[in-house]
Amino acid sequence: MYNSLFISDIHLGKGEGSEEELIKLLEEIKVNQVYLVGDIIDGWYLRLQNDWNKNHTKVVRKFLKLAEETEIIYLVGNHDDFMKSFLKNPFDVGNIKILQDVIHLGINNKKYLVTHGHRFDYIEWIPLWARLLWGKINPNAWKNTDDLYCSTEPLIKKFIKDKFDGVICGHTHKHKMEETYMNCGHWNKNRTYIVEHLDGTFELKTYPKI
């Protein structure tokens, strides 16, 4: 049993095959809260090529079913930015709350900013249409995310200083566990996620690939 589960960058719609493990994780885990930390549905990819399949639908249904008994908060990322229109007014999908960012009060009484992290990324200053066009012209343009997202972590750390006790995020696709900076990593590629134990400690975990 855990207090909270944090998972990001599932990228439903890309058809890369991480859905079976995710469904098993959601069936096995006992948790009070679930934070979907952005890029859950890959709207960018679906604009270019529709690879949505029945396994993606199963994951969405699993979240909706889980939300009947468990609090689920969906934080909008950059790849699911089509959901921004839902942020203008309080909006829930079933029992799933949709937000931009949220403050998580840990069992340890510390305050953590939970955010996807893309708002702290210089790349986000480039209009989406320009990024999509460049991706069509140069298919390899956005593959090396280590270089593209190098600004995100230091900007987040600077932002939370003196405001929060820590941050839990995703976006960079690089899982990391520090006292004040915790990154869920890339579920779709690495099956990583973060849990908050009932004693208030946090742990970065990896689900075995099937």
C-alpha positions in Angstrom: 0.0 0.0 0.0 1.3 3.4 -1.0 0.0 6.9 -0.3 0.7 8.3 -3.8 1.7 7.1 -7.3 3.4 9.5 -9.8 3.8 8.5 -13.4 4.5 10.6 -16.6 5.2 10.3 -20.3 3.0 7.3 -21.1 2.5 8.8 -24.6 -0.7 6.9 -25.5 -1.1 6.9 -29.2 2.4 6.2 -30.2 1.9 2.4 -30.1 5.2 1.5 -28.5 3.8 -1.3 -26.4 4.0 -0.2 -22.7 0.3 -0.5 -22.1 0.3 -4.1 -20.9 2.7 -3.4 -18.1 0.8 -0.2 -17.1 -2.5 -2.1 -16.8 -0.8 -4.7 -14.7 0.8 -2.1 -12.5 -2.6 -0.4 -12.0 -4.2 -3.7 -11.1 -1.5 -4.7 -8.6 -0.8 -1.4 -6.8 -2.8 -0.2 -3.8 -2.6 3.6 -3.5 -4.6 6.5 -2.2 -3.8 9.0 -4.9 -2.6 8.8 -8.5 -0.9 11.8 -10.3 -0.7 11.5 -14.0 2.2 13.9 -14.5 1.7 15.0 -18.2 2.1 13.6 -21.7 -0.3 10.8 -20.9 -1.9 11.0 -24.4 0.4 12.0 -27.2 -1.7 14.5 -29.1 1.3 15.7 -31.1 1.9 12.2 -32.5 -1.8 11.6 -33.2 -1.9 14.8 -35.3 0.8 13.3 -37.6 -0.1 9.6 -37.5 -2.9 7.8 -35.7 -1.6 4.7 -34.0 -4.3 4.6 -31.4 -5.3 1.0 -30.7 -7.4 -1.1 -28.3 -4.6 -1.3 -25.7 -4.6 2.5 -25.4 -8.4 2.4 -24.9 -7.9 -0.2 -22.2 -5.6 2.1 -20.3 -8.0 5.0 -20.4 -10.8 2.7 -19.2 -8.5 1.4 -16.4 -7.9 5.0 -15.2 -11.6 5.8 -15.3 -12.4 2.6 -13.4 -9.6 3.3 -10.8 -10.9 6.8 -10.4 -14.2 5.4 -9.0 -12.3 4.6 -5.8 -9.0 6.5 -6.0 -8.3 10.2 -6.4 -6.6 10.8 -9.8 -5.2 14.1 -10.9 -4.2 14.6 -14.5 -1.6 17.3 -15.1 -1.5 18.6 -18.6 1.8 18.3 -20.4 3.1 19.6 -23.8 2.1 16.5 -25.8 -1.4 16.5 -24.4 -1.8 20.3 -24.7 -5.1 19.8 -26.5 -6.5 19.5 -23.0 -5.6 23.1 -22.2 -9.1 24.2 -23.1 -10.4 22.2 -20.1 -8.2 24.4 -17.7 -10.2 27.6 -18.3 -12.9 26.3 -15.9 -12.7 23.5 -13.3 -13.2 20.3 -15.4 -13.3 16.7 -14.5 -13.4 13.6 -16.7 -15.4 11.2 -14.6 -13.7 11.5 -11.2 -10.4 12.5 -12.8 -9.4 16.1 -12.1 -7.6 18.0 -14.9 -5.1 20.7 -13.8 -2.0 22.5 -15.0 0.0 22.1 -11.7 -0.9 21.1 -8.2 0.7 21.2 -4.8 1.1 17.8 -3.1 1.2 17.9 0.7 3.4 14.9 1.6 2.9 12.7 4.6 6.1 14.3 5.8 4.2 17.7 5.8 6.4 19.0 3.0 5.0 20.8 0.0 5.8 19.5 -3.4 5.0 21.2 -6.7 3.8 18.5 -9.1 4.1 19.7 -12.7 4.9 18.1 -16.1 7.8 20.5 -16.4 7.5 21.7 -20.0 6.8 25.3 -18.9 10.4 25.4 -17.8 11.8 24.4 -21.2 13.2 26.9 -23.7 12.0 24.7 -26.5 8.4 25.5 -25.5 9.0 29.1 -26.7 9.1 27.8 -30.3 5.5 27.7 -31.7 4.2 24.1 -32.0 3.5 24.4 -35.7 7.2 25.3 -36.3 8.3 22.3 -34.3 5.9 19.9 -36.1 7.0 21.3 -39.5 10.7 20.9 -38.6 10.0 17.3 -37.5 8.5 16.5 -40.9 11.5 18.1 -42.7 14.0 16.4 -40.4 12.6 13.2 -38.8 15.6 13.0 -36.5 15.4 16.5 -35.2 13.7 15.8 -31.9 15.2 12.4 -31.1 18.1 13.7 -28.8 16.0 15.0 -25.9 19.0 15.0 -23.6 20.3 18.1 -25.3 16.9 19.6 -26.1 15.7 19.5 -22.5 18.9 20.6 -20.8 17.4 23.8 -19.5 14.4 22.2 -17.7 15.9 20.8 -14.5 18.0 23.9 -13.5 15.0 26.3 -14.3 12.7 24.2 -12.2 15.1 24.1 -9.3 15.5 27.8 -9.5 11.7 28.3 -9.5 10.9 26.2 -6.5 13.7 27.6 -4.3 12.1 29.2 -1.2 8.6 28.4 -2.6 8.3 24.6 -2.2 10.2 21.8 -0.4 10.6 20.0 -3.7 9.2 19.2 -7.2 7.9 16.0 -8.8 7.9 16.2 -12.6 8.5 14.5 -15.9 9.0 15.9 -19.4 12.8 15.4 -19.7 12.5 11.6 -20.1 15.3 11.3 -17.6 14.3 9.7 -14.3 16.0 11.1 -11.3 15.6 11.0 -7.5 17.0 13.8 -5.3 15.7 15.3 -2.1 14.1 18.3 -3.8 14.0 17.2 -7.4 12.2 14.0 -8.4 11.6 13.1 -12.1 9.3 10.2 -12.9 11.2 9.5 -16.2 9.7 8.0 -19.3 7.2 5.3 -18.6 6.8 4.4 -22.3 10.5 3.7 -22.7 11.7 2.8 -19.3 8.6 1.8 -17.2 9.8 4.1 -14.3 7.5 5.8 -11.8 7.6 7.3 -8.3 5.7 6.2 -5.2 5.2 7.9 -1.8 5.3 5.3 1.0 3.1 5.6 4.0 6.1 6.6 6.1 6.5 9.7 3.9 9.5 8.6 1.9 9.6 8.6 -1.9 11.0 5.9 -4.1 11.8 5.7 -7.8 10.7 2.3 -9.1 10.9 0.4 -12.4 8.3 -2.0 -13.6 9.7 -5.1 -15.4 9.0 -5.2 -19.1 6.9 -8.1 -20.3 
